[in-house]
Amino acid sequence: MNILNHLAIIMDGNGRWAKNRSLVRTNGHKKGADVVNDIAIYCAKNNIKNLTLYAFSTENWKRPKSEVDFLLNLLLKFIKLKEELFLQNNIRFHTIGDLSPFSNKLKDAIANLKNKTQNNNGLNLILAINYGSQNEITRAVNLALENGYKITEQSIAKHLDSASFGDVDLLIRTGGEQRLSNFLLWQSSYAELAFTPTLWPDFNSKELEEIIAKFKSIHRKFGAI
């Protein structure tokens, strides 16, 4: 039976969920943020060590400014409101991605939640924000060179944002699309992939449990027989 150490999720479908209900896209994003609670608590209670959620990509800046502003404000509210949830469920908060473009207010909130949860030793909840895998790999190579390393697979892996969380075992994408969208490409080289038509605001721990059960039953070959 496979051990699920690192679960990654592309949370897709917020906009379509809202459109299907004749709501503005921001309503979908707000509903989607609420789903994170259910999924995080499930992972924390089921001994999954690392959960990485694709929250804001390097490409999301191309969206209308009003939507980008809403997403960043929603992220700020999420971080400020989840401290109690994280502490009650022994969850430690992390981020991957380039935080430099964000406001000082948002960066301070991120740093504060990381500090408040640093002694938690249950689930690592990792938000990928202003994250793109190609950007991450480029930064990792440059950082390895700056630190005097020869470029090898090992030296690149050592300098990735997510180096301490290990490779992805299972990557789920909601919303029906079947692509990785520049998410954890290096770390997912041998991940099992699961695509569900369920839009993220409708996703829940019951469906997650079904996907994980299937993951645990398959034979992972890692290039062997």
N, C-alpha and C positions, 0 to 999 in steps of 0.2 A: 504494500500500500504506500503510495507516494506521500511524502511529507510536504505540506504547503507552508513554506517559510516566508515567501515573498509573493504577495498578490498585488497586481497592478490593474487599475480600472480606468478606461477612457469613458468619461461620463458624458455620453452624447445623447441628444434628443430633446434638450430643454426647449429650444425654440419651436420645434415641431409639436411638442406637447401643448405649448401655449396656443399655437396656431390652430390646432385641432379643436380647441375650446374657444376660439374667437377672442383670445386674450393677447395682450402684447407680450413680446418675447421675454421681457424682464420678469413677468409672472412665472414663466417656466424656470428661469434661473433661480428665483427665490424658492420655488417648490423643490428644485433639484438640490439646493443647499440643505434642505430639511432631511433629504434621504440619506445624506452623509451620516447623520446621527445613528440611524438604524444599522447601517453597514459597519460603521466603526465599532459600535457596541457588540455586534455579532462577532466580528473578528477578535475583539478583545476577550470575549468570553470563550472563544474556541481556539485559543492558543496559537493564533496566527501572529507571527512576530512582526512582520512588516507589511503595511498597506500603503501603496503609493497611488494617489489620485491625481489625474490630469485636470487641473483647475483652470489654468490660463496659459496658453501657448505663446511662443514668440510671434506666431502668425496672427494671434487674436487682436493685435494692435491695428490690423487692417479693417476691423469692423467699424461701424459708425461710432463716432466719438461718444454719443449719448449712451450706447450700449457698453462701451469700454468703461466709461465713468461709472455706470451702474455696477458692472462686474467688480471693479476695484473697491467700490463702496460696500458691496455685498461681502467681499473678502474681508474687509476691515471689520464689519459687523460680526461675521462668522468668528474671526479670531478673538474678538473682545468678549463674545458671548459663550464661547465653548470652554473657557477655563474650568468651570465647575464640572462639566461633563468629562473632561480629560482627567481631572484629579480624582473624580469618583471611580473612574474605570481604569485607573493606572495606565493611562495613555500618554506617551511622550510625543511632543510635537516637533516636526522637522520640516524643512523646505528644501527643494532642489530647484535650480534655475538661477538666473541672473537677477538679483534684487535691485541692482543699481538704479534702474529707471523709476522705481516707485517713490512715492512721497515719503518724507521723513516720518510722517504720522503713521503710515502703514508699516514702514520698516521698524519703527519703535514698537508697534503692537506685536509684530512678528517676533522680535527679539525678546519682548516681555513674556510672551507665551512659551517660547523655548526655555527661558530661564525658569519660569514657574513650574514647568513639567520635567525639568532635567533629571530629577531623581526618580521619576516613574520608570519602572522596568518591565512593563507589560508590552502592549502593542506600540510599535513605532508607527505613527500616522504621518506620512510624508506628503505634503502638498507640492505638486509640480507647478510652479507659478513663474511666469515669464520664462517658460522652459521649452526648449527644442533640443532634440537629441543631437542633431548636427552641431548646434552651437555648443552643447556640453562637451562633445568629443573634441571640438576645436580648442576649447578652453583647457581641456585636460592635457592635450598634447603640448600646448604652449606652457602650461604650468609645470609639466614634467621637464621640459627643456630648461625652464628658468631654475628648476631645482637640481639641474645637473644630471638628469637621467637620460640614458639612451632610450630611444623610442622602441618599445616592445609592447606586446599585448598586455604584459603584466604591469608595465609602467603607466600605460594609458588607463588601465582599469583602476590602478591605485589612486589616480588623480581625478576620477569622475566624481561628480557631486554626490552620487549615491554609493560610493565605494564601500561604506560601512554596512550597507544593507544587503549586499550580495546580489546575485543574478535573480531575475524574475522567474518564478516557477509557473505561474498562471497569469495570463493577461486576458482580461475581459473587456469587450467593447459593447456598450448598449447602443440602441438606436437603429440597428439594422445595417449600418455601413460596415464594410469588411476591409479596413485598412488601418495602419498603425499611426498615421498622421504625425510622424516625426517624434514618437514617444518611446523612450527607453529602447532604442534600436540595438545598442550594444548589449545591454543587460538582458534583452529578450531573445538573444540569438538561438536559444534552445527552449524558450518558454512554450508551454502549451497555450494555444489561442482559443478563445471562446467568443463567438459573436451571437448576440441575442437581438431580436427585433424590438424587444421591450425598450421603450423610451426611458431615459434615466429617471424622470420623476415618478414613473410607475414601477421602477425596480425595487426589490425588497430582499430581505434576508432569506426568505423562503426560496426564491429563485437562485440566489447566491449559493445556498446550501445544496441545491440540486446540481449546479455546475461544479461545485467542489467535489461532490460525491463521484461524479463522472471522472473528474481529474484524478482522483485517488485510485480509481480502478484501472486506468490505462497503463500500458507498458511504455515507459519513457526510455528511448534508446540512445539519445545523445550521439547519434552518428554511428553507433555500433549495431549489432544484430539483436 
